[in-house]
Amino acid sequence: NHSSSSIMSAPAAGPSKYDIIQIEKDGETIDLKGGTLSVDYYESLYSPTVTAKIVYMDAGGNIEDKKSSKFVSVKEGLPITGLESVKIKISPTRGKVLDFSKDPFKVDACPTLSKEANRETVALSLVSQKQITNDETPIFDKYTGKISDTVKKILKEKFKLTNDKIKIDPTKNGYNFLGKGRGGLNLILDLCRRSVPVKGDAGYFFYQTKSGYKFRSIESLLSEKQKFTFNYFGGFKKDNTKDDNDNKLVREPIFQKDQNVSQVLKGGVYRSRNIFFDPRTFCYEEINYDISEKGVSKTLGKAPPFEKDVKGFTKTFHHILDVGSLDSNASTEINNDPRLWQASSVMRYNLLHSQIVNIQVPCNSEIEAGDIVRLEIESISDKKEENPYDEQQSGNYLILNLCHHFDSKRSFTSMTLVRDTYGRRGSKK
């Protein structure tokens, strides 16, 4: 494995500066910066909050135990039991400062990894304060109107978020529902698959990055311009005269998934039968969804590979229409008609995960989950001077998950990238 030595050779992969790493409880603040071994920071399109993990070594004698008057470890003396505030501020060698000093994390778990006679190693699993707020604030309110307006209302009223910390793509459909005691973040997550953007296919993601909370349609995410291009040409190639390896992969890409036809067919991605039952009339309607007829409004690569090969439906979905369930007066209006989004969102989510690849690059804290990046992979052709790139696996990808890792020797960013179709050029629709 050449990755460790390769990481060390690139300036952007060098050690970052721990500006602030503090834990606070009951007005007492303890500095963990000196004993910190590593910090990992996580974002994901599937997580409504960011998370982090700090591993630190404690040699004891850092805090006075009020009962025994002895100086003991931080975990024992504070003591760390959960929900303590942890402030983090890290300056990487490249990119923006990772600053959670004004919006600290909360301790979710604090297992001891190892314990010796004179020291112990502790891992602090950290969650966002908004996750705690979500869990302890059940919502029973009734919401009506456009879904995007409801999302904004929940984030501003229940989580006290300001406009500069929210990015919401407008929806064209509305949905009336009751909170039923669920947390606000859970409610919004449930709205993602029911949401239809003003233009394009159904399907949204709700997630948090270091810049704020985002409720984004898949359509708009795939329409964004690429932020960075990462190159992989066999082994790691050092070139201090140009970009110092900042945009080169420091290890070979790992293709976790490269199409799974049987899974795609079972999921009804290309053809599906959809049965909708109306409890008011006791009638049902059958609608066949055909991707070759409906098309995909936006892709990262070329056209879907099997859109004309699948002749019959491979999955049946059943749905009971919501007719007048929340209206005090008799109503025949269908609440957020699933015929507009059910088959489309299933197709969109499943298609987006056709290809999954894991990469690692020198630390780049400018990158966020939901960004588009370009991956250029070397071709194995014997005529590389004509076309050096793998035309099938190279191209634009969406960042599904990312982790910024910091320790005393190195800093790097690991990403899980996904893509719906093959090819270096996206659809022109």
C-alpha positions as CSV (number, residue, x, y, z in Angstrom):
1,N,0.0,0.0,0.0
2,H,1.7,3.2,-1.2
3,S,-0.9,5.6,0.2
4,S,0.8,6.5,3.5
5,S,4.1,7.6,2.0
6,S,2.3,9.3,-0.9
7,I,0.1,11.3,1.5
8,M,3.1,12.6,3.3
9,S,4.7,13.9,0.1
10,A,1.9,16.4,-0.8
11,P,1.7,19.7,1.1
12,A,-2.1,19.6,1.2
13,A,-1.9,16.3,2.9
14,G,0.4,17.5,5.7
15,P,-0.7,18.0,9.3
16,S,-3.3,20.7,9.9
17,K,-3.4,23.1,12.8
18,Y,-5.7,22.5,15.8
19,D,-6.8,26.0,16.7
20,I,-9.5,25.0,19.2
21,I,-10.5,21.6,20.6
22,Q,-12.3,22.2,23.9
23,I,-14.8,20.4,26.0
24,E,-17.1,22.3,28.3
25,K,-19.5,21.2,31.1
26,D,-21.2,23.2,33.8
27,G,-19.1,26.3,33.0
28,E,-15.8,24.5,33.2
29,T,-13.7,24.3,30.0
30,I,-10.9,21.8,29.3
31,D,-8.5,22.1,26.5
32,L,-8.0,18.7,24.7
33,K,-5.8,20.1,21.9
34,G,-2.5,18.8,23.3
35,G,-3.7,15.2,23.7
36,T,-5.7,14.9,20.5
37,L,-4.6,12.1,18.3
38,S,-7.0,12.5,15.5
39,V,-10.2,14.3,14.4
40,D,-12.7,13.0,11.8
41,Y,-15.4,15.1,10.4
42,Y,-18.4,13.7,8.5
43,E,-21.0,14.9,6.0
44,S,-23.6,12.8,4.1
45,L,-26.5,13.4,1.8
46,Y,-28.3,10.9,3.9
47,S,-27.7,12.7,7.2
48,P,-29.6,15.7,8.4
49,T,-26.7,16.6,10.7
50,V,-22.9,16.6,10.5
51,T,-21.0,14.4,13.0
52,A,-17.4,14.1,14.2
53,K,-15.1,11.9,16.2
54,I,-12.2,12.9,18.3
55,V,-9.6,10.4,19.7
56,Y,-7.4,11.8,22.4
57,M,-4.9,10.4,24.9
58,D,-5.2,11.5,28.6
59,A,-2.2,10.9,30.9
60,G,-4.3,12.0,33.9
61,G,-3.7,14.9,36.3
62,N,-5.6,17.3,34.1
63,I,-8.6,18.1,36.3
64,E,-9.2,18.0,40.1
65,D,-11.8,15.6,41.4
66,K,-13.9,17.7,43.7
67,K,-14.7,14.8,46.0
68,S,-11.2,13.4,46.5
69,S,-9.2,16.5,45.7
70,K,-7.0,14.3,43.5
71,F,-6.0,15.2,39.9
72,V,-7.5,12.7,37.5
73,S,-8.4,12.3,33.9
74,V,-10.8,14.5,32.1
75,K,-13.3,11.7,31.6
76,E,-13.3,10.9,35.2
77,G,-13.0,14.3,36.7
78,L,-15.3,16.4,34.5
79,P,-16.9,13.8,34.2
80,I,-17.8,13.1,30.6
81,T,-21.2,11.4,30.6
82,G,-22.8,12.8,27.4
83,L,-24.2,16.1,26.1
84,E,-21.1,18.1,26.9
85,S,-20.3,20.8,24.4
86,V,-17.2,20.4,22.2
87,K,-15.7,23.2,20.2
88,I,-13.6,22.5,17.2
89,K,-11.7,24.8,14.9
90,I,-9.1,23.4,12.6
91,S,-7.0,25.2,9.9
92,P,-6.1,22.8,7.1
93,T,-3.1,23.3,4.8
94,R,-5.6,23.9,2.0
95,G,-9.2,25.1,2.0
96,K,-11.5,26.8,4.4
97,V,-11.1,26.7,8.2
98,L,-13.4,24.0,9.7
99,D,-15.0,26.1,12.5
100,F,-17.5,24.8,15.0
101,S,-16.4,27.0,17.8
102,K,-19.6,29.1,17.8
103,D,-21.9,26.2,17.1
104,P,-20.3,23.4,19.2
105,F,-21.0,19.7,18.9
106,K,-22.5,17.6,21.7
107,V,-21.0,14.4,23.1
108,D,-23.1,11.4,22.0
109,A,-20.8,8.6,23.3
110,C,-17.4,8.5,24.9
111,P,-16.0,4.9,25.0
112,T,-12.5,4.2,26.4
113,L,-10.5,2.6,23.7
114,S,-7.6,1.6,25.8
115,K,-6.6,2.0,29.5
116,E,-3.2,1.6,31.1
117,A,-1.8,2.4,34.5
118,N,-0.9,6.0,33.7
119,R,-3.0,6.9,30.6
120,E,-6.1,6.2,28.6
121,T,-7.3,6.7,25.1
122,V,-10.8,8.0,24.7
123,A,-13.0,8.4,21.6
124,L,-15.6,11.2,21.6
125,S,-18.5,10.6,19.2
126,L,-20.0,14.0,18.5
127,V,-23.4,15.1,17.0
128,S,-24.8,18.4,16.1
129,Q,-26.8,20.3,18.7
130,K,-29.7,20.3,16.2
131,Q,-29.8,16.5,16.5
132,I,-30.4,16.8,20.2
133,T,-33.0,19.5,19.6
134,N,-34.7,17.2,17.1
135,D,-34.8,14.3,19.6
136,E,-36.2,16.3,22.5
137,T,-38.7,18.4,20.6
138,P,-41.6,16.4,19.3
139,I,-43.9,18.2,16.8
140,F,-47.7,17.8,16.7
141,D,-48.4,20.8,14.5
142,K,-50.4,20.6,11.3
143,Y,-48.7,21.7,8.1
144,T,-50.3,22.7,4.8
145,G,-49.1,24.2,1.5
146,K,-46.0,23.8,-0.6
147,I,-43.5,21.4,0.8
148,S,-40.5,23.8,0.4
149,D,-42.4,26.4,2.4
150,T,-43.1,23.8,5.1
151,V,-39.4,22.8,5.3
152,K,-38.4,26.4,5.7
153,K,-41.0,27.0,8.4
154,I,-39.8,24.0,10.4
155,L,-36.1,24.9,10.2
156,K,-36.8,28.5,11.2
157,E,-39.4,28.0,13.9
158,K,-38.3,24.8,15.5
159,F,-34.5,25.0,15.0
160,K,-34.1,28.8,15.0
161,L,-32.0,28.8,11.8
162,T,-31.4,32.0,9.9
163,N,-31.8,32.4,6.1
164,D,-28.0,32.4,5.6
165,K,-27.9,28.8,7.0
166,I,-30.6,27.4,4.8
167,K,-30.7,26.6,1.1
168,I,-34.0,25.2,-0.2
169,D,-34.9,24.4,-3.7
170,P,-38.6,25.3,-4.3
171,T,-41.2,22.5,-4.9
172,K,-44.2,22.7,-7.2
173,N,-46.3,20.3,-5.1
174,G,-47.9,20.7,-1.7
175,Y,-48.5,18.3,1.1
176,N,-50.8,18.5,4.2
177,F,-49.8,16.4,7.2
178,L,-49.6,16.2,11.0
179,G,-46.3,16.0,12.9
180,K,-47.5,13.1,15.1
181,G,-44.8,13.7,17.7
182,R,-41.9,13.2,15.3
183,G,-38.8,15.4,15.3
184,G,-38.5,18.2,12.7
185,L,-35.5,16.6,11.0
186,N,-37.3,13.3,10.6
187,L,-40.4,15.1,9.2
188,I,-38.3,16.8,6.5
189,L,-36.5,13.5,5.6
190,D,-39.8,11.9,5.0
191,L,-40.8,14.8,2.7
192,C,-37.8,14.2,0.4
193,R,-39.2,11.4,-1.7
194,R,-42.6,13.1,-1.9
195,S,-41.2,16.4,-3.3
196,V,-41.2,17.4,-7.0
197,P,-39.1,20.3,-8.1
198,V,-40.4,23.1,-10.4
199,K,-38.5,21.4,-13.2
200,G,-37.3,17.8,-13.4
201,D,-37.8,14.5,-11.7
202,A,-39.1,13.9,-8.2
203,G,-36.6,13.3,-5.3
204,Y,-34.8,15.5,-2.8
205,F,-32.0,15.2,-0.3
206,F,-32.0,16.9,3.1
207,Y,-28.6,17.2,4.7
208,Q,-26.2,19.4,6.6
209,T,-22.8,20.6,5.6
210,K,-20.4,23.0,7.3
211,S,-22.1,25.9,5.5
212,G,-25.7,25.0,6.6
213,Y,-28.8,23.0,6.1
214,K,-29.9,22.1,2.6
215,F,-33.1,20.8,1.0
216,R,-32.0,20.2,-2.6
217,S,-33.6,18.4,-5.5
218,I,-31.5,15.8,-7.2
219,E,-32.2,17.7,-10.4
220,S,-30.6,20.9,-9.2
221,L,-27.6,19.0,-7.6
222,L,-26.8,17.3,-10.9
223,S,-27.1,20.7,-12.7
224,E,-24.4,22.3,-10.6
225,K,-21.0,23.0,-12.1
226,Q,-18.1,20.8,-11.1
227,K,-16.0,22.2,-8.2
228,F,-12.8,20.2,-8.6
229,T,-11.2,17.6,-11.0
230,F,-9.3,14.7,-9.4
231,N,-6.9,12.7,-11.5
232,Y,-5.7,9.1,-11.1
233,F,-3.0,7.9,-13.4
234,G,-1.7,4.6,-12.1
235,G,0.6,5.3,-9.2
236,F,0.9,8.6,-7.4
237,K,3.0,11.0,-9.5
238,K,4.8,13.8,-7.7
239,D,5.1,17.1,-9.5
240,N,6.1,20.0,-7.2
241,T,6.4,22.4,-10.2
242,K,2.6,22.3,-10.8
243,D,-0.1,21.5,-8.4
244,D,1.8,19.7,-5.7
245,N,-0.5,16.7,-6.0
246,D,-3.4,18.6,-4.5
247,N,-5.9,17.2,-7.0
248,K,-4.4,13.8,-7.5
249,L,-5.8,10.7,-5.8
250,V,-3.4,9.4,-3.1
251,R,-4.6,5.8,-3.5
252,E,-6.3,3.8,-6.2
253,P,-10.1,4.4,-6.5
254,I,-12.2,1.6,-5.1
255,F,-15.3,0.8,-7.2
256,Q,-17.8,-0.4,-4.6
257,K,-20.6,-0.8,-7.2
258,D,-20.6,-0.7,-10.9
259,Q,-24.1,-1.4,-12.0
260,N,-26.2,-4.3,-10.7
261,V,-28.8,-5.2,-13.3
262,S,-30.8,-7.7,-11.2
263,Q,-31.1,-5.2,-8.4
264,V,-32.1,-2.4,-10.8
265,L,-34.8,-4.7,-12.3
266,K,-36.1,-5.7,-8.9
267,G,-36.4,-2.0,-7.9
268,G,-38.4,-1.2,-11.0
269,V,-36.1,1.6,-12.1
270,Y,-36.8,1.3,-15.8
271,R,-40.3,-0.1,-15.9
272,S,-42.8,-0.3,-13.1
273,R,-46.5,-0.9,-12.6
274,N,-48.2,1.5,-10.1
275,I,-51.6,0.8,-8.6
276,F,-53.4,3.7,-6.9
277,F,-56.5,3.0,-4.8
278,D,-59.1,5.7,-4.1
279,P,-60.8,5.0,-0.7
280,R,-63.5,7.5,-1.6
281,T,-64.8,5.7,-4.7
282,F,-63.3,2.2,-4.1
283,C,-61.8,2.4,-7.5
284,Y,-58.2,1.8,-8.5
285,E,-56.1,3.1,-11.3
286,E,-53.1,1.3,-12.9
287,I,-50.3,3.4,-14.4
288,N,-47.2,1.9,-16.0
289,Y,-44.0,4.0,-15.7
290,D,-41.6,3.7,-18.6
291,I,-38.3,5.4,-18.4
292,S,-37.8,5.3,-22.2
293,E,-41.0,7.3,-22.6
294,K,-40.7,9.6,-19.6
295,G,-36.9,10.0,-20.0
296,V,-34.5,11.4,-17.3
297,S,-34.3,15.1,-17.3
298,K,-30.7,15.3,-16.1
299,T,-27.8,12.8,-15.9
300,L,-24.1,13.0,-15.0
301,G,-23.1,10.8,-17.9
302,K,-24.7,9.6,-21.0
303,A,-28.2,8.1,-21.4
304,P,-29.2,5.3,-19.0
305,P,-27.7,2.0,-20.3
306,F,-30.9,-0.2,-20.3
307,E,-33.7,2.2,-20.9
308,K,-34.7,0.5,-24.2
309,D,-33.8,-3.1,-23.3
310,V,-36.3,-3.7,-20.5
311,K,-39.6,-4.6,-22.3
312,G,-42.0,-5.2,-19.3
313,F,-42.6,-3.9,-15.8
314,T,-40.4,-5.5,-13.2
315,K,-41.9,-4.1,-10.0
316,T,-45.4,-3.3,-8.8
317,F,-46.0,-0.4,-6.3
318,H,-49.3,0.0,-4.4
319,H,-50.5,3.3,-3.0
320,I,-53.7,4.4,-1.2
321,L,-54.6,7.9,-2.2
322,D,-55.0,10.5,0.6
323,V,-58.4,12.0,-0.1
324,G,-59.8,14.5,2.4
325,S,-58.2,12.9,5.5
326,L,-57.1,16.2,7.0
327,D,-60.1,18.3,6.0
328,S,-62.9,19.1,8.4
329,N,-65.3,19.2,5.5
330,A,-65.8,16.6,2.9
331,S,-63.2,16.9,0.1
332,T,-62.4,15.1,-3.1
333,E,-59.0,16.7,-3.5
334,I,-56.0,14.3,-3.4
335,N,-53.4,15.3,-0.9
336,N,-50.0,15.4,-2.7
337,D,-51.0,13.1,-5.6
338,P,-48.5,10.2,-5.6
339,R,-49.0,9.7,-9.3
340,L,-46.8,12.8,-9.7
341,W,-43.8,11.5,-7.7
342,Q,-43.9,7.9,-6.6
343,A,-42.5,6.1,-9.7
344,S,-40.3,9.1,-10.6
345,S,-38.6,9.3,-7.2
346,V,-38.0,5.6,-7.0
347,M,-36.3,5.7,-10.4
348,R,-34.3,8.8,-9.6
349,Y,-32.9,7.6,-6.2
350,N,-32.1,4.1,-7.5
351,L,-30.5,5.3,-10.8
352,L,-28.3,7.7,-8.9
353,H,-26.6,4.8,-7.1
354,S,-25.8,2.9,-10.3
355,Q,-22.0,3.5,-9.7
356,I,-20.4,4.0,-6.4
357,V,-16.7,4.7,-6.0
358,N,-14.5,5.6,-2.9
359,I,-11.6,7.9,-3.4
360,Q,-9.1,9.6,-1.1
361,V,-7.3,12.9,-1.9
362,P,-5.1,15.4,0.1
363,C,-7.3,17.4,2.5
364,N,-9.6,19.9,0.8
365,S,-12.0,21.4,3.2
366,E,-13.7,23.5,0.5
367,I,-15.5,20.4,-0.7
368,E,-18.9,19.5,0.7
369,A,-21.4,16.7,0.4
370,G,-23.7,17.4,-2.6
371,D,-20.9,18.9,-4.7
372,I,-20.2,17.7,-8.2
373,V,-16.5,16.7,-8.8
374,R,-14.9,15.3,-11.9
375,L,-12.9,12.1,-11.8
376,E,-10.4,11.5,-14.6
377,I,-9.1,7.9,-14.6
378,E,-6.3,6.7,-16.8
379,S,-7.2,4.5,-19.8
380,I,-5.5,1.1,-20.1
381,S,-5.4,1.6,-23.9
382,D,-2.0,1.1,-25.6
383,K,-2.7,4.4,-27.5
384,K,-2.9,6.8,-24.5
385,E,-1.5,9.7,-26.5
386,E,-4.8,9.7,-28.5
387,N,-7.1,9.6,-25.5
388,P,-5.5,9.2,-22.0
389,Y,-8.8,8.9,-20.2
390,D,-11.1,5.9,-19.5
391,E,-14.2,7.1,-21.3
392,Q,-16.6,4.9,-19.3
393,Q,-15.5,5.4,-15.7
394,S,-14.2,9.0,-16.0
395,G,-16.6,11.9,-15.7
396,N,-18.7,13.8,-13.2
397,Y,-19.8,12.3,-9.9
398,L,-21.9,13.5,-7.0
399,I,-20.4,13.5,-3.5
400,L,-22.6,11.2,-1.4
401,N,-20.4,11.0,1.8
402,L,-17.2,12.7,2.8
403,C,-14.8,12.6,5.7
404,H,-12.0,15.1,6.5
405,H,-9.4,13.3,8.6
406,F,-6.8,15.2,10.6
407,D,-3.9,13.8,12.8
408,S,-0.4,14.8,13.8
409,K,1.2,13.6,10.6
410,R,-1.3,14.0,7.8
411,S,-4.7,15.4,6.6
412,F,-6.8,13.9,3.8
413,T,-10.3,13.8,2.5
414,S,-12.1,10.6,1.8
415,M,-15.3,10.6,-0.4
416,T,-18.0,8.3,-1.6
417,L,-19.0,9.3,-5.1
418,V,-22.1,8.2,-7.0
419,R,-23.3,8.5,-10.5
420,D,-26.4,7.5,-12.5
421,T,-24.9,6.7,-16.0
422,Y,-21.6,6.1,-17.7
423,G,-19.4,8.4,-19.8
424,R,-17.4,11.6,-19.5
425,R,-20.2,13.8,-20.9
426,G,-23.5,14.4,-19.3
427,S,-27.0,14.7,-20.8
428,K,-27.8,17.9,-22.6
429,K,-31.4,18.1,-21.5
